[in-house]
Amino acid sequence: MPRHVPQAACYAASRGRLVATKARLAGGLPEPRARGNSRAGRSQSWQRRPFWRELGRALLSRGTFSGVDIAAQTGLFALLPQVADAVKVPVIAAGGIADGRTVAAAFVLGASAVQLGTAFLHCDEANVLDAHRTALRAADDACTIVTTMITGRPARYVRNKLTDDLIASGLAPVPFPAQLSLTAPLNATGDREVVALFAGQSAALSRHTSSAQLVESLAAKTSRRLRSFC
């Protein structure tokens, strides 16, 4: 970790204390993650702590790790304006954002910044298997599923034989990270049907490119979309 990290985000809750400790030593602290409007108020209270006077950030995301049934969770674009109304800190929107249209939509709905994930998996620089790239290129609007069967924690993947067979087995996964230790060796096969194909819901919106071209395209297309509202 660099000597000074102004902010950090962690998706795996069990790692939160470790990341928080490292970030404190580096002069920063992980961003609060608002996973529901009821939690937004708590995120707002964090800004009164001394370290949030400097950072002043709240990260908005679907509550995949909140313990709530995925079917009952609020999608980003329904949740975002509610959180933006409920807090006074800048809100960073994450989840389902992949191109200039979705970035612009997040800004219009109250986000101060956005965080992209799957869009960068399409980039030349991404350290992903060829099978993963192939699956992302073939992604459509109904190709992903959320399951705990790969790592022991909920995450979204492009469906393949691995996800379908594990879910159909009816077996409960062992706790994270033990479950991951069982499935991770399958990545060595390079077989699209048995490797973990992490992907977000907007995987189909992204295209193969370089990271520099992606950022430049996002900036240009987001600006064009926002100007259309003026």
C-alpha positions as CSV (number, residue, x, y, z in Angstrom):
1,M,0.0,0.0,0.0
2,P,1.3,3.5,-0.8
3,R,2.5,5.8,2.0
4,H,-0.5,8.0,1.8
5,V,-3.9,6.7,0.7
6,P,-6.6,9.4,0.8
7,Q,-9.4,6.8,0.4
8,A,-9.9,3.1,-0.1
9,A,-12.9,0.8,-0.7
10,C,-13.3,-2.8,0.3
11,Y,-16.0,-5.2,-1.0
12,A,-15.2,-8.2,1.2
13,A,-16.4,-7.4,4.7
14,S,-14.1,-9.9,6.4
15,R,-11.2,-7.8,5.1
16,G,-12.6,-4.5,6.3
17,R,-10.6,-4.4,9.5
18,L,-7.4,-5.2,7.7
19,V,-7.9,-2.5,5.1
20,A,-9.0,0.0,7.8
21,T,-5.8,-0.7,9.7
22,K,-3.6,-0.2,6.7
23,A,-5.4,2.9,5.6
24,R,-5.1,4.5,9.0
25,L,-1.4,3.9,8.9
26,A,-1.3,5.4,5.5
27,G,-3.3,8.5,6.5
28,G,-6.7,7.5,5.1
29,L,-9.7,5.3,5.9
30,P,-12.1,3.2,3.8
31,E,-15.1,4.9,2.4
32,P,-18.5,4.2,4.1
33,R,-20.7,2.1,1.8
34,A,-24.3,3.1,1.7
35,R,-26.2,0.0,0.7
36,G,-29.7,1.2,1.5
37,N,-31.5,4.4,2.5
38,S,-31.6,3.3,6.1
39,R,-27.9,3.1,6.1
40,A,-27.4,6.4,4.4
41,G,-28.1,8.3,7.6
42,R,-25.4,6.4,9.3
43,S,-23.0,7.2,6.5
44,Q,-23.8,10.9,6.9
45,S,-22.9,10.7,10.6
46,W,-19.5,9.5,9.7
47,Q,-18.5,12.8,8.2
48,R,-18.5,14.3,11.7
49,R,-15.6,12.1,12.7
50,P,-12.2,13.9,12.4
51,F,-10.9,11.7,9.5
52,W,-14.0,12.4,7.5
53,R,-13.5,16.1,7.6
54,E,-10.7,15.5,5.2
55,L,-12.2,12.7,3.1
56,G,-15.9,13.5,3.3
57,R,-16.9,10.6,1.0
58,A,-19.7,8.1,0.9
59,L,-19.7,5.2,-1.5
60,L,-23.1,4.1,-2.8
61,S,-23.5,0.5,-3.9
62,R,-26.1,-2.3,-4.0
63,G,-26.0,-4.2,-0.8
64,T,-24.7,-7.5,-2.1
65,F,-22.9,-8.1,1.2
66,S,-25.6,-6.7,3.5
67,G,-27.3,-10.1,4.2
68,V,-30.5,-9.0,2.5
69,D,-32.1,-11.3,-0.1
70,I,-30.9,-10.1,-3.5
71,A,-34.5,-10.1,-4.7
72,A,-35.4,-7.5,-2.1
73,Q,-32.5,-5.1,-2.7
74,T,-32.9,-1.8,-4.4
75,G,-31.2,-1.2,-7.7
76,L,-28.6,1.6,-8.0
77,F,-30.7,4.1,-10.0
78,A,-33.7,3.8,-7.6
79,L,-31.5,4.0,-4.5
80,L,-29.1,6.8,-5.7
81,P,-31.4,9.8,-5.5
82,Q,-32.7,8.7,-2.1
83,V,-29.3,8.5,-0.7
84,A,-28.2,11.8,-2.3
85,D,-31.2,13.4,-0.6
86,A,-30.4,11.8,2.7
87,V,-26.7,12.7,3.1
88,K,-24.6,15.8,2.9
89,V,-21.4,14.1,1.8
90,P,-20.5,13.5,-1.9
91,V,-21.9,10.2,-3.1
92,I,-19.9,7.9,-5.4
93,A,-22.3,5.7,-7.4
94,A,-21.2,2.1,-8.2
95,G,-23.0,-0.9,-9.9
96,G,-24.2,-1.2,-13.4
97,I,-22.3,1.9,-14.7
98,A,-20.5,1.1,-17.9
99,D,-20.7,3.9,-20.5
100,G,-21.3,7.6,-20.9
101,R,-25.1,7.2,-20.7
102,T,-25.0,5.5,-17.3
103,V,-22.3,7.9,-16.0
104,A,-24.4,10.8,-17.0
105,A,-27.5,9.2,-15.4
106,A,-25.7,8.8,-12.1
107,F,-24.7,12.5,-12.1
108,V,-28.2,13.6,-12.9
109,L,-29.5,11.5,-10.0
110,G,-27.2,13.0,-7.5
111,A,-23.8,11.3,-7.7
112,S,-20.6,13.3,-7.4
113,A,-18.5,10.6,-8.9
114,V,-18.8,7.1,-10.2
115,Q,-16.9,3.8,-9.8
116,L,-16.7,1.3,-12.7
117,G,-15.6,-2.3,-12.5
118,T,-16.6,-4.6,-15.3
119,A,-15.9,-2.0,-18.0
120,F,-12.2,-2.2,-17.2
121,L,-12.2,-6.0,-17.4
122,H,-12.7,-5.5,-21.2
123,C,-9.4,-3.5,-21.3
124,D,-6.1,-4.8,-22.7
125,E,-4.4,-4.2,-19.4
126,A,-6.9,-6.3,-17.4
127,N,-5.3,-9.4,-15.9
128,V,-8.1,-11.8,-16.9
129,L,-8.2,-15.2,-18.6
130,D,-8.9,-15.4,-22.4
131,A,-12.0,-17.4,-21.4
132,H,-13.2,-14.5,-19.3
133,R,-12.7,-12.0,-22.1
134,T,-14.6,-14.3,-24.5
135,A,-17.5,-14.5,-22.0
136,L,-17.6,-10.7,-21.6
137,R,-17.7,-10.2,-25.3
138,A,-20.7,-12.5,-25.6
139,A,-22.5,-11.0,-22.6
140,D,-26.1,-10.0,-22.9
141,D,-28.7,-8.6,-20.6
142,A,-29.6,-11.9,-19.0
143,C,-26.3,-13.7,-18.7
144,T,-25.3,-13.0,-15.1
145,I,-26.3,-14.4,-11.8
146,V,-25.6,-13.6,-8.1
147,T,-24.4,-16.6,-6.1
148,T,-22.4,-17.5,-3.0
149,M,-21.2,-20.8,-4.5
150,I,-17.9,-19.6,-6.0
151,T,-16.3,-17.8,-3.0
152,G,-18.7,-18.3,-0.1
153,R,-19.9,-14.7,-0.5
154,P,-22.4,-13.2,-2.9
155,A,-20.9,-12.0,-6.1
156,R,-22.2,-11.7,-9.7
157,Y,-20.9,-13.9,-12.5
158,V,-21.6,-14.7,-16.1
159,R,-23.4,-18.0,-15.9
160,N,-21.6,-21.2,-16.9
161,K,-21.6,-24.9,-16.1
162,L,-19.7,-24.2,-12.8
163,T,-22.3,-21.8,-11.5
164,D,-25.3,-23.8,-12.7
165,D,-24.0,-27.2,-11.4
166,L,-23.0,-25.8,-8.0
167,I,-26.4,-24.1,-7.5
168,A,-28.3,-27.2,-8.7
169,S,-26.4,-29.3,-6.2
170,G,-28.3,-27.8,-3.4
171,L,-25.2,-27.8,-1.2
172,A,-24.3,-24.9,1.0
173,P,-21.0,-23.3,0.4
174,V,-18.3,-23.4,3.1
175,P,-17.5,-20.0,4.6
176,F,-15.3,-17.5,2.7
177,P,-12.4,-17.8,1.8
178,A,-12.5,-21.6,2.2
179,Q,-15.0,-21.9,-0.6
180,L,-12.8,-19.8,-2.9
181,S,-9.9,-22.1,-2.2
182,L,-12.0,-25.0,-3.6
183,T,-13.0,-23.3,-6.8
184,A,-10.0,-21.0,-7.6
185,P,-7.8,-23.9,-8.8
186,L,-10.3,-24.4,-11.7
187,N,-9.0,-21.2,-13.2
188,A,-5.9,-23.0,-14.2
189,T,-7.9,-25.0,-16.8
190,G,-8.7,-21.9,-18.8
191,D,-12.1,-23.6,-19.6
192,R,-14.9,-21.0,-19.9
193,E,-17.4,-23.5,-18.4
194,V,-15.5,-24.0,-15.1
195,V,-13.7,-20.7,-14.3
196,A,-15.2,-17.9,-12.3
197,L,-16.4,-15.3,-14.7
198,F,-16.9,-12.2,-12.5
199,A,-19.1,-9.6,-14.2
200,G,-21.6,-6.8,-13.5
201,Q,-25.1,-6.5,-14.9
202,S,-23.9,-4.0,-17.5
203,A,-21.3,-6.2,-19.0
204,A,-23.0,-6.2,-22.4
205,L,-22.6,-2.4,-22.6
206,S,-18.7,-2.5,-22.6
207,R,-16.4,-3.1,-25.5
208,H,-12.8,-4.3,-25.8
209,T,-10.4,-1.3,-25.7
210,S,-7.5,0.1,-23.7
211,S,-8.0,1.7,-20.3
212,A,-6.8,5.1,-21.7
213,Q,-9.3,4.9,-24.5
214,L,-12.1,3.9,-22.1
215,V,-11.5,6.8,-19.8
216,E,-11.3,9.3,-22.8
217,S,-14.5,7.8,-24.2
218,L,-16.3,8.0,-20.9
219,A,-15.4,11.6,-20.5
220,A,-16.4,12.6,-24.0
221,K,-19.7,10.7,-24.1
222,T,-20.7,11.7,-20.5
223,S,-20.1,15.4,-21.4
224,R,-22.2,15.0,-24.6
225,R,-25.1,13.4,-22.7
226,L,-25.0,16.0,-19.9
227,R,-25.0,18.8,-22.5
228,S,-28.2,17.4,-24.0
229,F,-30.0,18.2,-20.8
230,C,-29.1,21.9,-20.9
